[in-house]
């Protein structure tokens, strides 16, 4: 998440598109910034919404790169470019229900992550799983 000062600096520097936040669809805020949801750390099939995926590729090994290549092929019909997203959602404002949905998604994600950590702690797999979720 970004504080007000950071957002002002981004705008001053000409950056008006941010990929961050637990929302279902992109929107333009009162500052004129376009927000594109970023909840994902790997490819998944989801029933609705527009999602970006954050990859920390500087930590990848050969196996992770191979998985990425397979995922690109598997999900290629669901991948769109930024211009297409902006054309589709440029004038959209965030609906009131989305704040509640955002809080619910954040809560569910934290609960799931806590549950995974409990299951994996002590098994040696925790560190591998934590790296995969980054």
C-alpha positions as CSV (number, residue, x, y, z in Angstrom):
1,X,0.0,0.0,0.0
2,X,1.0,3.6,-0.6
3,X,0.8,6.6,1.7
4,X,-0.4,10.0,0.5
5,X,3.1,11.4,0.1
6,X,4.3,8.5,-2.1
7,X,1.2,8.9,-4.3
8,X,1.8,12.7,-4.7
9,X,5.5,12.0,-5.7
10,X,4.4,9.4,-8.2
11,X,1.9,11.8,-9.8
12,X,4.5,14.6,-9.8
13,X,6.9,12.3,-11.6
14,X,4.3,11.3,-14.2
15,X,3.4,7.9,-12.9
16,X,-0.3,7.4,-13.0
17,X,-0.7,3.6,-13.1
18,X,-0.2,1.5,-10.0
19,X,-0.5,-2.3,-9.8
20,X,-1.4,-2.9,-6.1
21,X,-4.3,-3.6,-3.9
22,X,-6.9,-6.3,-3.2
23,X,-9.7,-5.4,-5.5
24,X,-11.5,-7.2,-8.3
25,X,-11.3,-4.7,-11.1
26,X,-9.1,-1.7,-12.1
27,X,-10.4,1.8,-11.4
28,X,-9.4,5.4,-11.5
29,X,-9.2,7.2,-8.2
30,X,-9.9,10.8,-7.3
31,X,-6.3,11.8,-8.0
32,X,-6.5,10.4,-11.5
33,X,-4.4,7.3,-10.7
34,X,-5.3,4.0,-12.4
35,X,-5.2,1.2,-9.9
36,X,-4.8,-2.4,-11.2
37,X,-5.3,-5.1,-8.6
38,X,-2.3,-7.2,-7.7
39,X,-3.1,-10.1,-5.6
40,X,-1.3,-12.9,-7.3
41,X,2.2,-14.5,-7.0
42,X,1.5,-17.2,-9.5
43,X,-0.9,-18.0,-12.3
44,X,-4.3,-19.3,-11.2
45,X,-7.7,-19.7,-12.8
46,X,-10.2,-17.3,-11.0
47,X,-13.8,-16.9,-11.8
48,X,-13.8,-13.1,-12.3
49,X,-11.7,-10.0,-12.0
50,X,-8.6,-8.5,-13.5
51,X,-5.3,-9.5,-11.9
52,X,-1.7,-8.8,-12.2
53,X,0.9,-11.2,-11.0
54,X,4.1,-10.1,-9.2
55,X,7.1,-12.3,-9.9
56,X,10.5,-12.0,-8.1
57,X,12.4,-13.5,-10.9
58,X,15.8,-12.7,-9.4
59,X,15.3,-15.7,-7.1
60,X,14.3,-18.2,-9.8
61,X,16.1,-21.4,-10.5
62,X,15.8,-23.5,-13.7
63,X,12.7,-25.4,-12.4
64,X,10.9,-22.2,-11.6
65,X,11.7,-20.8,-15.0
66,X,10.3,-23.9,-16.6
67,X,7.1,-23.7,-14.6
68,X,6.8,-20.0,-15.7
69,X,7.1,-21.0,-19.3
70,X,4.5,-23.8,-19.0
71,X,2.1,-21.4,-17.2
72,X,2.5,-18.8,-20.0
73,X,1.4,-21.4,-22.5
74,X,-1.4,-22.6,-20.3
75,X,-2.8,-19.2,-19.5
76,X,-2.0,-17.3,-22.8
77,X,-5.7,-17.0,-23.7
78,X,-6.3,-15.1,-20.4
79,X,-3.3,-12.7,-20.6
80,X,-3.9,-9.2,-21.9
81,X,-1.7,-6.1,-22.3
82,X,-1.9,-3.0,-20.2
83,X,-3.3,-0.9,-23.0
84,X,-6.3,-3.2,-23.3
85,X,-6.9,-3.0,-19.5
86,X,-6.8,0.8,-19.5
87,X,-9.2,1.0,-22.5
88,X,-11.6,-1.2,-20.7
89,X,-11.5,0.3,-17.3
90,X,-10.2,3.9,-17.7
91,X,-13.3,5.7,-16.6
92,X,-14.4,3.3,-13.9
93,X,-14.6,4.4,-10.3
94,X,-14.3,2.1,-7.4
95,X,-17.8,0.9,-6.3
96,X,-18.7,1.1,-2.6
97,X,-19.0,-2.7,-2.3
98,X,-15.4,-3.1,-3.4
99,X,-14.0,-1.8,-0.2
100,X,-15.8,-4.5,1.8
101,X,-14.7,-7.1,-0.8
102,X,-11.1,-5.8,-0.5
103,X,-11.2,-6.2,3.3
104,X,-12.7,-9.7,2.9
105,X,-10.1,-10.8,0.4
106,X,-7.2,-9.4,2.5
107,X,-8.6,-11.2,5.6
108,X,-9.0,-14.5,3.7
109,X,-5.5,-14.3,2.3
110,X,-4.0,-13.6,5.7
111,X,-6.0,-16.4,7.2
112,X,-4.9,-18.9,4.5
113,X,-1.3,-17.8,4.7
114,X,-1.3,-18.3,8.5
115,X,-2.9,-21.7,8.1
116,X,-0.2,-22.7,5.5
117,X,2.5,-21.5,7.8
118,X,1.2,-23.6,10.7
119,X,1.0,-26.7,8.5
120,X,4.5,-26.3,7.0
121,X,6.3,-25.1,10.1
122,X,8.7,-27.7,11.3
123,X,8.5,-29.8,8.1
124,X,11.3,-28.0,6.3
125,X,8.9,-27.2,3.5
126,X,7.9,-23.8,5.0
127,X,10.9,-21.9,3.5
128,X,10.3,-23.4,0.1
129,X,6.6,-22.5,0.2
130,X,7.3,-19.0,1.5
131,X,9.7,-18.4,-1.4
132,X,7.1,-19.6,-3.9
133,X,4.5,-17.2,-2.5
134,X,6.8,-14.2,-2.8
